[in-house]
Amino acid sequence: INNMPSRAIQSDASAKQSKSGKNTEESAVAGSISSPTTNGGLDNPDQRIAEDVRSFCTVSLAFFITVLTSMIDLVSFSAILWSIYPQLFVAIVLYASIGTAVTAAIGKKLAELNFEQLQREADFRYALMRLRENAES
């Protein structure tokens, strides 16, 4: 999972290089220099894809199990609380709903800020790579 942003940035830089018309051997060399193999020496794209798919399936399964367990707990404890004190159940549902709405409103803005930060970092790395290439020539 940690290598996904670096590959996305690398592909972003590759896309910018191809738009500028510099899709030459120099671009391929620059791409290979900027992509260290930190996944135990995985150089083969097929291996990286397989590793990403395995990681995605593992995280998705864990997320599904967590959500299913939480839903079962919610239904069970809601029934117990409703049978004990219905007014408290209503108060807790309102409290949780308001908290969820506030968190979603704040989270939406944070997601936009995170996307903008990643985009600016990718542009910065691209500019540094261009500067380095031009400084060497």
C-alpha positions in Angstrom: 0.0 0.0 0.0 2.9 2.4 0.8 4.2 2.1 -2.8 0.9 3.1 -4.4 1.4 6.9 -4.2 5.0 6.7 -5.5 3.8 4.6 -8.5 0.9 7.1 -9.1 3.3 10.0 -9.0 5.7 8.1 -11.4 2.8 7.5 -13.8 1.7 11.1 -13.5 5.2 12.2 -14.4 5.3 9.7 -17.3 2.0 11.1 -18.5 3.3 14.6 -18.4 6.5 13.5 -20.2 4.4 11.9 -23.0 2.3 15.1 -23.3 5.4 17.2 -23.7 6.6 15.0 -26.6 9.6 13.6 -24.7 8.6 10.0 -24.7 12.1 8.8 -25.5 14.7 6.5 -23.9 15.6 9.4 -21.6 12.2 9.3 -20.1 12.4 5.5 -19.5 15.8 6.0 -17.8 14.4 8.8 -15.6 11.4 6.6 -14.7 13.6 3.7 -13.7 15.9 5.9 -11.6 13.0 7.4 -9.7 11.3 4.1 -8.9 13.3 2.3 -6.2 12.3 -1.3 -5.5 11.4 -1.3 -1.9 9.0 -4.3 -2.1 11.7 -6.9 -1.5 13.2 -6.5 -5.0 10.0 -6.6 -7.1 11.1 -5.2 -10.5 8.5 -7.1 -12.6 5.3 -5.1 -13.2 3.3 -8.4 -13.1 4.6 -9.0 -9.6 3.8 -5.5 -8.4 0.2 -5.9 -9.8 -0.2 -9.3 -8.1 1.1 -7.8 -4.9 -1.3 -4.9 -5.1 -4.3 -7.2 -5.9 -3.3 -9.4 -2.9 -3.1 -6.4 -0.6 -6.4 -5.0 -1.9 -8.2 -8.3 -1.3 -6.7 -8.7 2.2 -7.7 -5.2 3.2 -11.2 -5.5 1.6 -11.9 -8.8 3.4 -10.8 -7.3 6.7 -13.0 -4.3 6.1 -16.0 -6.4 5.2 -15.5 -8.6 8.4 -15.2 -5.5 10.5 -18.4 -3.9 9.1 -20.3 -7.2 9.4 -19.2 -7.6 13.0 -20.1 -4.0 13.8 -23.6 -4.4 12.3 -24.3 -7.5 14.3 -23.1 -5.8 17.5 -25.3 -2.7 16.6 -28.4 -4.7 16.1 -27.8 -6.9 19.2 -27.0 -4.0 21.6 -29.8 -1.8 20.2 -32.4 -4.4 20.9 -31.1 -4.8 24.5 -31.0 -1.0 25.1 -34.4 -0.5 23.6 -35.8 -3.2 25.9 -34.2 -1.5 29.0 -34.8 2.2 28.3 -36.3 3.4 24.9 -35.7 7.1 25.6 -32.0 6.6 26.1 -31.9 4.6 22.8 -33.5 7.5 20.9 -31.0 10.0 22.5 -28.0 7.8 21.6 -29.3 7.5 18.0 -29.7 11.3 17.7 -26.2 11.9 19.2 -24.6 9.4 16.8 -26.4 10.9 13.8 -25.3 14.4 14.7 -21.7 13.2 15.3 -21.7 11.4 11.9 -23.0 14.4 10.0 -20.3 16.7 11.6 -17.6 14.2 10.9 -18.7 13.7 7.3 -18.7 17.5 6.7 -15.2 17.9 8.1 -14.0 14.8 6.3 -15.2 15.9 3.0 -13.0 19.1 3.2 -10.1 17.1 4.5 -10.3 14.7 1.5 -10.3 17.6 -0.9 -7.2 19.1 0.9 -5.4 15.7 0.8 -6.0 15.3 -2.9 -4.7 18.9 -3.5 -1.6 18.2 -1.4 -0.9 15.0 -3.3 -1.3 16.7 -6.6 1.0 19.6 -5.7 3.6 17.2 -4.4 3.5 15.3 -7.7 3.9 18.5 -9.6 6.8 19.5 -7.4 8.6 16.2 -7.9 8.0 16.5 -11.7 9.5 20.0 -11.7 12.5 18.7 -9.6 13.0 15.9 -12.1 12.9 18.3 -15.0 15.4 20.6 -13.2 17.7 17.7 -12.6 17.5 16.6 -16.2 18.2 20.0 -17.5 21.1 20.6 -15.0 22.8 17.5 -16.2 22.8 18.5 -19.8 
